[in-house]
């Protein structure tokens, strides 16, 4: 990581009000402690996982993994929770004038685009890892999300 990438990461931590971010890769370790401020209505995960960095990219365009974390259904409910795979800003559509990728009642298949998460000025298209019907959207459009924060409840098909 160069100085510019570290500065961008510090700005992101500050903007999202995160308490702490740790990144460790190939013997390089960085800890960034934020102001411990959490915006109202934002779920704060106990541990924040660092975004994966693809070294094949140029420093100006970091690649961040975009596979959602999917929890298995619990015994007491028949829904699956799709969780955020990264920190960033959650968007339900590709632009304000476009329809949302997934609405309550929408049938989705594995691989369908369900939302976008912007992280460090990169827009990461998030694809569903499960097939089913959207029961509930748990995050408002254009709001910050944490790693492992629940985004959607899906009734499996």
Secondary structure as GFF3:
##gff-version 3
##sequence-region A 1 157
A	DSSP	alpha_helix	3	16	.	.	.	ID=ss1
A	DSSP	beta_strand	20	25	.	.	.	ID=ss2
A	DSSP	beta_strand	28	33	.	.	.	ID=ss3
A	DSSP	beta_strand	69	70	.	.	.	ID=ss4
A	DSSP	beta_strand	79	83	.	.	.	ID=ss5
A	DSSP	beta_strand	88	91	.	.	.	ID=ss6
A	DSSP	beta_strand	107	108	.	.	.	ID=ss7
A	DSSP	beta_strand	113	119	.	.	.	ID=ss8
A	DSSP	beta_strand	122	127	.	.	.	ID=ss9
A	DSSP	beta_strand	132	137	.	.	.	ID=ss10
A	DSSP	beta_strand	143	145	.	.	.	ID=ss11
A	DSSP	beta_strand	150	156	.	.	.	ID=ss12
###
